[in-house]
Amino acid sequence: MKLAFILCSFCLLLSACDNDKPDVALGTLERDRIAHTATASEVITALPVQSGSQVSQGTVLVQLDNTLQKSLVAKAKAQLQQAEANLEKVHNGARSEEVAAAKAEVSGAQAYVIKSKANYQRAKTLIMKELASQATLDSALATRDESLAKLNSAKEKLSQLTNGARLEDIAIAEAVVATNLAQLHNEEKKLSDLTIVAKRDGILDNLPWNLGERVTAGSPVAIVLAGAAPFARVYIPEPYRVHIKVGQLLQVSIDGIAKPIQGKVRWIANEPAFTPYYALNQQERARFMYLAEVLLPQSSANLPSGVPAQVTLPQGVFNE
């Protein structure tokens, strides 16, 4: 009789254990962690906000030394001004003084041509009368041809000044301006990046570097816990996963607060927290946990991060 009673009690205990499913998901309150990193290896010159302070978007958190970068911006501006001046010069063409000088050069070349032609004709006459040598005629011919060449060169130079710049030269000058403008924007962006500002509203959680230290490029210089209200990061047991949807309202219980707070599921993982092997039985599958985030309302903005929390899961799942 006693043995039968023990066996019956053990069977009842096993049955109770099978029906004892968790109805809460455990976790903690968290906020999005935003790490602001340094884009250059420079010295910290200012830390205007203390750790733990509430910051808004655009608040200056860390100021890095920008002396060198300011000089690079000034250099880029000067190069841009030079390129713009050259483009304007190409568009405007030659000055009136240059055109006048070219015209005068053409007139001088024309006079020289007249003189050289006259000398050539005179030399031919002397040759016919046998009063000059052939060398004299050859020299006069060379001088005439040289004067004609100089006249053509002067005319081409005048045409170049009066016709304006070629389309290709204008395109090159415009490309140089565009290149220098892009370089200026690049240097200005580097300059602005030396002033570390908050990208979202939140709490300045940590300043890993001290005033006066030279930071390494790429290292975090300010950590902001973003968001007005925290969210509960909890682990959903596998049997409840198919019953939890994004946007669903759930009750969140927080240590130190008597009444639960209603939150909204903003994200839930599609895969469990660890990768299972394919031949799991029903009991082992129930041990899977799916990470989820339940966002609290704005009225919970004063709650600190890291506080334990638990989310009440839908009731009646195992009675369906």
BAKOLVO-626385 format. One line per 3 residues: for each residue x, y, z of N, C-alpha, C, O. Coordinates in steps of 0.2 Angstrom, whole numbers, plus 2048, in hexadecimal, padded with zeros to 3 digits. Atoms other than C-alpha are relative to their C-alpha. Example, Ala and Ser with C-alpha at 12.3 -4.5 7.8 and 13.67 -1.06 7.14 Angstrom:
// BAKOLVO-626385
804 7FA 800 83E 7EA 827 804 806 800 809 805 803  7FC 7FA 7FF 844 7FB 824 7FC 805 803 7FF 80B 804 .
// end
This chain:
// BAKOLVO-626385
804 7FA 800 800 800 800 804 806 800 803 80B 7FC  7FC 7FA 7FF 80E 80C 805 804 801 7F9 804 807 7F7  7FD 7FF 807 817 808 7F4 7FC 803 7FB 7FE 807 7F7 .
805 7FE 805 807 80B 7EA 7FF 808 801 7FE 80B 7FC  801 7F9 7FE 805 81C 7F3 806 804 7FD 805 80A 7FA  7FA 7FD 802 817 821 7EF 800 801 7F8 802 806 7F6 .
801 800 807 815 81C 7DD 7FB 805 7FD 7FC 809 7F8  806 7FC 802 805 826 7DB 802 808 801 801 80C 7FD  7FE 7F9 7FF 80D 836 7E3 805 802 7FB 806 808 7F9 .
7FB 7FE 805 81C 835 7D7 7FD 801 7F9 7FF 806 7F6  804 7FF 807 810 834 7C8 7FD 807 800 7FD 80A 7FB  803 7F9 800 807 843 7CE 805 806 800 804 80B 7FD .
7FB 7FB 800 817 84C 7D1 803 801 7F8 804 807 7F6  7FE 800 807 81D 848 7BF 7FB 804 7FB 7FC 808 7F7  805 7FD 804 80C 84E 7B8 800 807 801 7FF 80B 7FD .
800 7F9 7FF 80D 85E 7C1 806 804 7FD 806 80A 7FB  7FA 7FD 803 81F 861 7BB 7FF 802 7F8 801 807 7F6  801 7FF 807 819 85F 7A9 7FC 806 7FF 7FD 809 7F9 .
805 7FA 801 80B 86C 7AB 803 807 803 800 80C 802  7FD 7FA 7FD 817 878 7B4 804 804 7FB 80A 804 7FB  7FC 7FC 805 81B 884 7A6 801 807 802 7FD 809 806 .
7FF 7F9 7FE 823 895 7A8 7FB 804 7FD 7F9 804 7F7  805 7FB 803 816 8A3 7A6 803 807 800 800 80C 7FF  7FD 7FA 800 823 8B1 7A8 807 7FF 7FC 80A 7FA 7FB .
7FA 7FF 803 832 8B7 79E 805 804 804 803 80A 805  7FC 7FC 7FB 841 8BD 7A8 805 804 7FC 807 802 7F6  7FB 7FC 804 84D 8CB 7A3 802 806 804 801 806 80A .
7FE 7FA 7FD 853 8DC 7A7 7FD 806 7FC 7FC 805 7F6  801 7FA 804 84F 8EE 7A2 806 803 7FD 80B 803 800  7FB 7FE 804 85A 8F5 795 7FE 806 7FB 7F9 807 7FB .
800 7FB 805 85D 903 789 805 7FF 7FA 80A 7FB 7FB  7FB 801 805 865 904 778 807 804 802 807 809 804  7F9 7FE 7FF 878 906 77A 803 803 7FA 804 800 7F5 .
7FD 7FD 805 87F 913 76F 807 802 801 808 806 806  7F9 7FE 7FF 892 914 76E 802 805 7FB 802 803 7F5  7FD 7FB 804 899 924 767 808 7FF 7FF 80B 800 804 .
7F9 801 800 8AA 921 760 804 806 7FD 801 80A 7F9  7FC 7FB 803 8B9 92C 75B 802 7FE 7F9 804 7F9 7F8  7FE 801 807 8BD 92E 749 807 802 7FF 80A 801 7F9 .
7F8 7FE 801 8CF 935 74C 803 7FF 806 800 7FF 80C  7FC 800 7FA 8DD 933 758 801 807 802 807 809 800  7FF 7FA 7FE 8DB 943 761 800 801 808 7FD 7FC 80B .
801 7FF 7F8 8DC 94A 773 7F9 803 801 7F7 807 7FE  806 7FE 7FE 8CC 94D 77C 801 807 804 805 808 808  7FF 7F9 7FD 8CB 960 780 7FA 802 804 7FA 807 808 .
806 7FE 7FC 8B9 961 788 7FC 7FA 801 7FA 7F6 7FC  805 805 7FE 8AD 955 791 7FA 804 803 7FA 804 809  805 7FB 7FD 89E 961 793 7FA 7FD 804 7F7 800 808 .
805 803 7FC 892 954 79A 802 7FA 804 807 7F7 802  7FE 805 7FB 894 949 7A9 7FC 7F9 7FF 7F7 7F9 7FC  803 807 800 890 936 7A9 7FA 800 804 7FA 803 80A .
806 801 7FD 87F 932 7AE 7FB 806 7FF 7F5 805 801  805 7FB 802 877 942 7A7 7FB 7FE 7FA 7FD 7FA 7F6  805 800 805 868 943 79C 802 804 7FA 803 80A 7FB .
7FD 7FC 806 86D 948 78A 7FA 800 7FB 7F7 7FB 7FB  804 800 806 863 94D 77B 804 7FF 7FA 80A 800 7FA  7FC 801 806 867 94A 769 803 807 7FE 800 80C 7FE .
7FC 7FB 802 874 956 763 804 803 806 809 808 805  7FC 7FE 7FA 87C 959 775 807 7FE 7FF 809 7F8 7FD  7F9 802 801 88F 95A 774 802 7FC 806 801 7FE 80C .
7FE 804 7FB 896 94C 77E 808 800 801 80A 800 807  7F8 800 7FF 8A9 94C 77A 802 805 7FA 800 805 7F5  7FC 7FC 805 8B4 959 771 807 7FE 7FF 80B 7FE 804 .
7F9 802 801 8C4 953 769 803 806 7FC 800 80A 7FA  7FC 7FA 802 8D2 95F 764 7FF 800 7F8 800 7FB 7F4  801 7FF 808 8CE 966 752 804 805 7FD 803 807 7F8 .
7FC 7FA 802 8DC 972 750 803 7FD 7F9 803 801 7F4  7FE 802 806 8E4 967 742 7FB 800 7FA 7FC 801 7F5  805 801 805 8D4 963 739 7FD 807 7FE 7FB 808 7F8 .
802 7F9 802 8CF 976 739 805 803 7FB 803 806 7F6  7FB 7FE 805 8DF 979 72F 7FF 7FD 7FA 800 800 7F4  801 803 806 8DB 96C 723 7F9 802 7FC 7F9 803 7F6 .
806 7FD 802 8CA 973 721 801 807 7FC 7FF 809 7F7  7FE 7F9 803 8D1 985 71D 804 7FE 7FA 803 802 7F5  7FD 801 806 8DD 97D 711 7FB 7FE 7FA 7FC 800 7F4 .
804 803 805 8CF 974 708 7FB 806 7FD 7FA 806 7F7  804 7FA 802 8C5 985 707 804 804 7FB 802 807 7F6  7FC 7FC 805 8D4 98E 6FF 801 7FC 7FA 801 800 7F4 .
7FF 804 807 8D6 980 6F2 7F9 801 7FC 7FA 801 7F6  807 7FF 804 8C3 982 6EE 800 807 7FD 7FE 807 7F8  800 7F9 803 8C5 995 6EC 804 800 7FA 803 804 7F5 .
7FB 800 805 8D4 992 6E1 7FC 7FD 7FA 7FD 800 7F4  803 803 805 8CA 986 6D6 7FA 804 7FD 7F9 804 7F7  805 7FC 803 8BB 991 6D5 802 806 7FC 7FF 808 7F7 .
7FD 7FA 804 8C5 9A0 6D0 803 7FE 7F9 802 802 7F4  7FE 802 807 8CD 996 6C2 7FA 7FE 7FC 7FB 800 7F6  806 801 804 8BC 990 6BC 7FD 807 7FE 7FB 807 7F8 .
803 7FA 802 8B6 9A2 6BC 804 803 7FA 802 806 7F6  7FB 7FD 805 8C6 9A7 6B2 7FE 7FD 7F9 7FF 800 7F4  801 804 807 8C2 999 6A5 7F9 803 7FD 7F9 804 7F7 .
806 7FE 803 8B0 99F 6A3 801 807 7FE 7FE 809 7F8  7FF 7F9 802 8B5 9B2 6A2 804 800 7FA 803 805 7F6  7FC 7FF 806 8C2 9AF 695 806 805 801 807 807 807 .
7FA 7FC 800 8D1 9BA 691 7FD 808 802 7F8 80A 800  802 7F9 7FE 8D1 9CC 698 801 805 7F9 804 803 7F4  7FF 7FB 806 8D0 9DB 68C 807 802 7FE 809 803 7F9 .
7F9 7FF 801 8E2 9DF 68F 804 7FB 7FC 808 7FC 7F7  7FD 806 803 8E7 9CE 689 7FE 800 7F8 802 7FF 7F4  803 800 807 8DC 9CF 679 804 806 7FC 806 805 7F7 .
7FD 7FA 804 8E3 9E1 675 808 7FE 7FF 80A 800 7F9  7F9 802 801 8F5 9DA 677 801 7FB 7FA 805 7FC 7F6  800 804 806 8F1 9CC 66B 7FF 803 7FA 802 801 7F5 .
801 7FD 806 8EA 9D7 65F 806 804 7FD 808 805 7F7  7FA 7FC 802 8F9 9E2 65F 806 7FC 7FE 809 7FE 7F9  7FB 805 802 904 9D3 65D 7FE 7FE 7F9 803 7FD 7F5 .
802 801 807 8FA 9CF 64D 802 805 7FC 804 804 7F6  7FF 7FA 804 8FC 9E0 647 808 801 7FE 80A 802 7F9  7F9 800 800 90F 9DF 64A 802 7FB 7FB 807 7FC 7F7 .
7FE 805 804 910 9CF 641 7FE 801 7F9 802 7FF 7F4  802 7FE 807 906 9D5 632 805 805 7FD 807 805 7F7  7FC 7FB 803 912 9E4 630 807 7FD 7FF 80A 7FE 7FA .
7FA 804 802 921 9D8 631 7FF 7FC 7FA 804 7FB 7F6  801 803 806 919 9CE 624 801 804 7F9 804 802 7F4  800 7FB 806 917 9DD 618 808 802 7FF 80A 802 7F9 .
7F8 7FF 801 92A 9E1 61B 803 7FB 7FD 808 7FC 7F9  7FC 806 803 930 9D0 618 7FE 7FE 7F9 803 7FC 7F5  802 801 807 926 9CE 608 803 805 7FB 806 804 7F6 .
7FD 7FA 804 92D 9DF 602 807 7FE 7FF 80A 7FF 7F9  7F9 802 800 93F 9D9 606 801 7FA 7FB 806 7FA 7F7  800 805 804 93B 9C9 5FD 800 802 7F8 804 800 7F4 .
801 7FD 807 935 9D2 5ED 806 804 7FE 809 803 7F8  7FA 7FD 801 944 9DD 5EE 806 7FC 7FE 80A 7FD 7FA  7FA 804 801 950 9CF 5EF 7FF 7FC 7F9 804 7FB 7F6 .
801 804 806 948 9C6 5E0 802 805 7FA 805 803 7F5  7FE 7FB 805 94A 9D6 5D6 808 801 7FF 80A 801 7F9  7F9 800 801 95C 9D7 5DA 803 7FA 7FD 809 7FA 7FA .
7FD 806 803 95F 9C5 5D6 7FF 800 7F8 804 7FE 7F4  801 800 807 957 9C8 5C5 805 805 7FC 807 804 7F7  7FB 7FB 803 963 9D7 5C2 807 7FE 802 80C 801 800 .
7FA 803 7FE 971 9CC 5C9 804 805 804 80A 806 804  7FC 7FB 7FB 975 9D9 5D7 800 7FD 807 802 800 80B  800 804 7FA 972 9CC 5E5 801 7F9 7FF 800 7F6 7FA .
7FF 807 800 977 9BB 5E9 7F9 7FC 802 7F4 7FE 804  806 804 7FE 96B 9AC 5EB 7FF 7FF 807 7F9 7FE 809  801 800 7F9 96E 9AC 5FD 7FC 805 803 7F8 804 808 .
804 7FA 7FE 967 9BD 5FF 7F8 7FE 7FF 7F4 800 803  807 802 802 957 9B6 5F6 7FD 7FB 805 7F7 7FC 808  802 805 7FB 956 9A7 601 7FF 803 807 7FA 801 80A .
801 7FD 7F9 958 9B1 611 7FA 804 800 7F6 804 805  806 7FC 800 94A 9BD 60C 7FA 7FC 800 7F5 7FD 803  805 805 800 93F 9AE 608 7FE 7FD 807 7F9 7FC 809 .
801 803 7F9 942 9A6 619 7FD 806 805 7F9 804 809  803 7FB 7FC 93E 9B7 621 7F9 801 7FF 7F5 802 804  807 7FF 802 92E 9B9 618 7FC 7FA 803 7F6 7FB 806 .
804 806 7FD 928 9A7 61D 800 800 807 7FB 7FE 80A  800 7FF 7F9 92D 9AA 62F 7FB 805 802 7F8 804 807  805 7FB 7FE 923 9BA 630 7F9 7FE 7FF 7F5 7FF 803 .
807 803 801 914 9B1 628 7FE 7FB 806 7F8 7FB 808  802 805 7FB 915 9A3 635 7FF 804 807 7FA 802 80B  802 7FC 7FA 916 9B0 643 7FA 804 800 7F6 804 805 .
807 7FD 801 907 9B9 63C 7FB 7FB 802 7F6 7FC 805  805 805 7FF 8FD 9A9 63C 800 7FE 808 7FA 7FD 80B  800 801 7F9 903 9A5 64E 7FC 805 804 7F9 804 809 .
803 7FB 7FD 8FD 9B6 654 7F9 800 7FF 7F5 801 804  808 800 801 8EC 9B4 64C 7FD 7FA 804 7F8 7FB 806  802 806 7FC 8EA 9A3 654 7FF 802 807 7FA 800 80B .
800 7FE 7F9 8EE 9AA 665 7FA 805 801 7F7 805 806  805 7FC 800 8E2 9B8 662 7F9 7FD 800 7F4 7FE 804  806 804 801 8D4 9AC 65D 7FF 7FC 806 7F9 7FB 809 .
800 804 7F9 8D8 9A1 66D 7FD 805 805 7F9 803 809  802 7FB 7FA 8D5 9B1 678 7F9 802 7FF 7F5 803 803  807 7FD 801 8C5 9B7 66F 7FB 7FA 800 7F5 7FC 801 .
805 805 801 8BD 9A6 66C 7FE 7FD 807 7F9 7FA 808  802 803 7FA 8BD 9A2 67F 803 7F9 801 806 7F6 7FD  7FD 806 7FE 8C1 992 688 7FC 7FA 7FD 7F7 7FB 7FB .
803 806 803 8BE 981 681 7FB 7FC 805 7FC 7FD 80B  804 804 7FC 8B0 976 688 803 7FB 805 801 7FA 80A  7FD 805 7FC 8BC 969 68E 804 804 806 804 801 80B .
7FD 7FC 7FB 8C6 977 698 7FB 802 806 7FC 801 80B  805 7FF 7FB 8B6 97C 6A0 7FE 7FA 804 7FD 7FB 80A  802 806 7FC 8B1 96A 6A5 806 7FE 805 804 7FC 80A .
7FB 801 7FC 8C2 968 6AC 800 804 806 801 802 80C  800 7FC 7FA 8C1 977 6B7 7FA 7FF 804 7FB 800 80B  806 801 7FC 8B0 973 6BD 801 7F9 804 7FF 7F9 80A .
7FE 806 7FC 8B6 961 6C2 805 802 805 804 7FF 80B  7FC 7FE 7FA 8C4 969 6CC 7FC 803 805 7FE 802 80B  804 7FD 7FB 8B8 974 6D5 7FC 7FB 804 7FB 7FB 80A .
804 805 7FC 8AD 965 6D9 804 7FB 804 802 7F9 80A  7FB 804 7FC 8BC 95B 6DF 801 803 806 801 801 80C  7FE 7FC 7FA 8C1 969 6EB 7FA 801 804 7FB 801 80B .
806 7FF 7FC 8AF 96B 6F1 7FF 7FA 804 7FD 7FA 80A  801 806 7FD 8AE 959 6F5 805 7FF 806 804 7FC 80B  7FB 801 7FB 8BE 959 6FE 7FF 805 806 800 803 80C .
802 7FC 7FB 8B8 968 708 7FB 7FD 805 7FB 7FE 80B  805 803 7FC 8A9 95F 70D 802 7FA 805 800 7F9 80A  7FD 806 7FD 8B3 950 712 804 803 807 803 800 80C .
7FC 7FD 7FB 8BF 95B 71D 7FB 803 806 7FC 802 80C  805 7FD 7FB 8B0 964 725 7FC 7FA 804 7FB 7FB 80A  803 806 7FD 8A8 953 729 804 7FD 805 802 7FC 80B .
7FB 803 7FB 8B8 94D 732 800 805 806 801 803 80B  800 7FB 7FA 8B8 95E 73C 7FA 7FF 804 7FA 7FF 80A  806 800 7FC 8A6 95C 741 800 7F9 804 7FD 7F9 80A .
800 806 7FD 8A9 94A 746 805 800 806 804 7FC 80B  7FC 7FF 7FA 8B6 950 753 7FC 802 806 7FE 802 80C  805 7FE 7FA 8A7 957 75D 7FB 7FA 800 7F7 7F9 7FC .
805 806 7FF 89E 947 764 7FA 803 803 7FA 805 808  806 7FE 7FD 88C 94B 766 7FB 7FA 800 7FC 7F5 7FD  805 805 7FF 87D 940 76B 7FC 7FF 7FA 7F9 804 7F8 .
804 801 806 874 938 75D 7F9 7FF 802 7F4 7FF 7FE  806 801 7FD 865 934 768 7FF 802 807 804 803 80A  801 7FE 7F9 85D 939 778 801 7FA 804 800 7F4 802 .
7FF 805 7FB 862 92F 787 804 802 806 804 808 808  7FC 7FE 7FA 86E 92E 796 807 7FE 7FE 809 7F9 7FB  7F9 801 801 880 930 795 803 7FB 805 804 7FD 80B .
7FE 805 7FC 886 920 79C 807 800 802 809 7FE 808  7F8 801 7FF 899 920 79B 804 804 7FC 802 805 7F6  7FB 7FC 804 8A7 92B 795 807 7FC 802 80B 7FD 806 .
7FA 804 7FF 8B6 91E 793 806 804 801 80B 801 804  7FA 7FD 801 8C3 92B 790 800 806 805 7FB 809 806  800 7FA 7FB 8C9 939 79C 802 806 7FC 805 806 7F6 .
7FE 7F9 803 8CC 94C 797 807 800 800 80B 7FF 804  7F9 800 802 8DD 94E 78F 803 7FA 7FD 809 7FA 7FB  7FD 806 803 8DF 93C 789 7FF 800 7F9 7FB 803 7F6 .
800 801 808 8E3 938 777 7FC 7FA 7FF 7FF 7F4 801  804 806 802 8D6 92C 771 802 7FD 7FA 806 800 7F6  7FE 803 806 8D9 91F 764 7FA 800 7FC 7F4 7FF 7FE .
805 7FF 805 8CF 920 754 7FC 7F9 800 7FE 7F4 801  804 806 800 8C0 914 755 7FE 7FE 807 7F9 7FA 807  802 802 7F9 8BF 913 768 7FA 804 802 7F9 80A 800 .
806 7FD 7FD 8AF 917 771 802 806 805 806 805 809  7FE 7FB 7FC 8B0 928 779 7F9 802 805 7FA 806 809  806 7FE 7FC 89E 92A 780 7FA 7FA 7FE 7F9 7F8 7F9 .
805 805 801 890 91D 783 7FA 803 803 7F9 805 808  807 7FD 7FE 87E 922 783 7FB 7FB 800 7FA 7F7 7FB  806 804 7FF 86F 918 789 7FA 803 7FD 7F7 808 800 .
805 7FC 804 862 91E 77C 7F9 7FE 802 7F8 7F8 804  807 801 7FF 850 91F 77D 7FD 803 807 801 802 80C  803 7FD 7FA 844 927 78A 7FE 7FB 805 800 7FB 80A .
802 806 7FC 83D 917 790 804 7FA 7FF 805 7F9 7F9  7FC 806 801 846 907 793 7FB 7FA 7FD 7F5 7FB 7FC  803 806 802 841 8F6 78C 802 7FA 804 808 7FA 806 .
7FF 806 7FD 840 8E5 794 803 7FB 7FB 800 7F9 7F7  7FD 805 804 84C 8D9 78C 7FF 7F9 804 803 7F8 809  802 806 7FC 845 8C8 791 801 7FA 7FB 802 7FB 7F5 .
7FF 806 804 847 8B6 78B 7F9 7FC 800 7F6 7FA 806  806 803 800 837 8AE 785 801 7F8 7FF 804 7F6 7FB  7FF 807 800 835 89B 788 7FD 7FD 7F9 7F8 800 7F6 .
802 803 806 833 890 778 7F8 7FF 7FF 7F5 801 7FA  808 801 801 820 88B 77B 7FC 806 7FF 7F7 806 7FC  804 7FA 801 81B 89D 77B 802 804 7FA 7FF 809 7F8 .
7FD 7FC 805 825 8A3 76C 7FB 801 7FB 7FA 807 7F8  805 7FF 806 817 8A0 75F 7FA 805 802 7F6 807 7FE  805 7FC 7FE 80B 8AA 76A 802 808 802 7FE 80C 804 .
7FD 7F9 7FF 816 8BA 76B 801 803 7FA 805 800 7F5  7FF 7FC 807 815 8C7 75D 802 807 802 801 809 807  7FE 7F9 800 81D 8D8 75A 7FA 804 801 7F5 803 7FD .
806 7FC 7FF 811 8E5 760 7FB 7FE 806 7F7 801 808  804 803 7FB 809 8DA 76D 801 803 807 807 805 809  800 7FC 7FA 805 8E2 77E 801 7FA 806 7FD 7F5 806 .
7FF 804 7FA 80C 8D9 78E 801 803 806 803 809 806  7FF 7FD 7FA 80D 8DC 7A0 807 7FF 802 80A 7F9 802  7F9 800 7FE 81F 8E0 7A7 800 802 807 7FE 807 809 .
7FF 7FF 7F9 822 8DE 7B9 808 802 802 80C 7FE 7FF  7FA 7FD 7FF 831 8E8 7C0 802 800 807 7FD 802 80B  7FE 800 7F8 83A 8E5 7D1 800 807 802 803 80C 800 .
800 7FA 7FD 836 8F3 7DC 7F9 804 7FF 7F8 809 802  807 7FD 802 825 8F8 7D4 7FB 7FB 801 7FB 7F5 7FE  806 804 7FE 815 8F1 7DA 7FC 7FE 7FA 7FB 7F8 7FA .
805 801 805 80A 8F2 7CB 804 7FE 7F9 809 802 7F8  7FC 801 806 810 8EA 7BA 7FE 806 7FB 7F9 809 7FC  801 7FB 805 812 8F5 7AB 7FF 7FD 7F9 802 7F8 7F8 .
801 803 807 80B 8F2 79A 805 802 7FB 806 808 7FA  7FB 7FE 806 818 8F1 78C 7FE 7FD 7FA 7F9 7F9 7F9  802 803 806 818 8ED 77A 806 7FD 7FD 80C 7FF 7FD .
7FA 804 803 823 8E0 771 802 804 7FA 7FE 805 7F5  7FD 7FD 806 82E 8E9 765 805 7FC 7FC 806 7FD 7F6  7FC 804 804 839 8DB 760 800 7F9 804 800 7F9 80A .
7FF 807 7FE 83B 8C8 762 804 7FC 7FB 802 7FC 7F5  7FB 804 804 848 8BC 75C 7FC 7FA 7FC 7F7 7F8 7FF  803 806 804 843 8AF 74E 804 7FA 802 802 7F5 800 .
7FC 806 7FF 851 8A3 754 801 800 808 802 806 80B  7FF 800 7F9 854 89D 766 807 803 802 80B 804 7FD  7F9 7FD 7FE 863 8A4 770 806 7FB 7FF 80B 7FE 7FF .
7FB 804 802 86D 895 76C 7FE 7FB 7FA 7F8 7FA 7F9  802 805 806 86D 889 75C 800 7F9 803 804 7F6 805  801 807 7FE 866 878 760 802 7FB 7FB 802 7FD 7F5 .
800 805 805 869 868 758 7FA 7FD 7FE 7F5 7FF 802  806 801 803 85C 861 74D 7FB 7FB 804 7F5 7FB 802  804 805 7FD 856 852 758 7FE 801 807 7FF 7FD 80B .
802 7FF 7F9 84F 85A 767 7F9 7FE 801 7F5 7FE 7FD  806 803 7FE 841 852 770 7FB 806 803 7FE 80C 803  805 7FB 7FE 831 85C 776 803 803 807 802 809 808 .
7FD 7FD 7F9 839 85E 788 805 805 7FF 806 80A 802  7FA 7FB 801 849 866 782 7FE 806 7FC 801 80B 7FD  802 7FA 804 840 871 775 7FD 806 804 7FE 80B 803 .
803 7FC 7FC 837 879 783 805 805 804 803 809 807  7FA 7FD 7FD 848 87F 78A 802 806 7FC 806 80A 7FE  7FD 7FA 805 84B 88B 77B 7FD 807 803 7F8 807 806 .
801 7FA 7FE 84B 89D 77F 801 805 7FA 806 805 7F7  800 7FB 805 847 8AB 773 800 807 803 7FC 809 807  7FF 7F9 7FD 84E 8BD 777 7FA 804 7FD 7F9 804 7F7 .
805 7FC 802 840 8CA 776 801 807 804 804 807 809  800 7F9 7FD 83F 8DD 77A 7F9 803 800 7F5 803 7FB  807 7FE 7FE 82F 8E4 782 801 808 802 804 809 807 .
7FF 7F9 7FF 82F 8F7 781 7FB 803 805 7F5 802 804  804 7FD 7FB 828 901 790 7FE 807 7FE 801 80A 7F9  803 7F9 802 81D 911 78E 805 805 803 809 804 807 .
7FC 7FA 7FE 825 922 790 7FF 802 807 804 805 80A  801 7FF 7F8 81E 923 7A2 805 7FD 804 806 7FE 80A  7FB 804 7FD 82C 917 7A6 807 803 7FF 80C 7FF 800 .
7FA 7FE 803 83A 922 7A0 805 801 806 80B 801 805  7FC 7FF 7FA 841 925 7B2 803 7F9 803 807 7F9 807  7FE 806 7FD 844 912 7B5 807 7FF 7FD 809 800 7F8 .
7F9 801 802 857 90D 7B5 800 7FA 7FC 7FC 7F5 7FC  7FE 806 803 85F 900 7AA 803 7FB 805 805 7FD 80A  7FD 806 7FC 864 8EF 7B1 7FC 7FD 805 7FD 7F9 808 .
805 802 7FB 855 8ED 7BC 7FD 7F9 7FE 7FB 7F9 7F8  803 806 802 84E 8DB 7BC 7F9 801 7FE 7F5 805 802  807 800 802 83D 8D9 7B3 7FE 7FA 7FE 802 7F5 7FC .
802 806 803 832 8CC 7AE 7F9 801 7FD 7F5 806 7FF  806 7FF 804 824 8CB 7A1 7FB 7FA 801 7FD 7F4 800  805 805 7FF 814 8C2 7A4 7FE 7FE 7F9 7FC 802 7F4 .
802 803 806 811 8B6 795 7F9 7FF 7FF 7F5 7FE 804  807 802 801 800 8B2 78D 7FE 7FA 804 801 7F5 804  803 806 7FC 7F5 8A7 798 7FC 7FB 7FB 7FA 7FD 7F6 .
804 805 804 7ED 897 792 803 7FD 7FA 800 7FA 7F6  7FD 802 806 7FA 893 785 800 7F8 800 7FF 7F5 7FB  800 807 800 7FB 881 78B 7F9 7FC 801 7F9 7F6 802 .
807 802 7FF 7E8 87F 78D 7FD 7FF 7F9 7F7 7FD 7F8  803 800 807 7E5 881 77A 801 7F9 7FD 7FE 7F8 7F7 .
// end
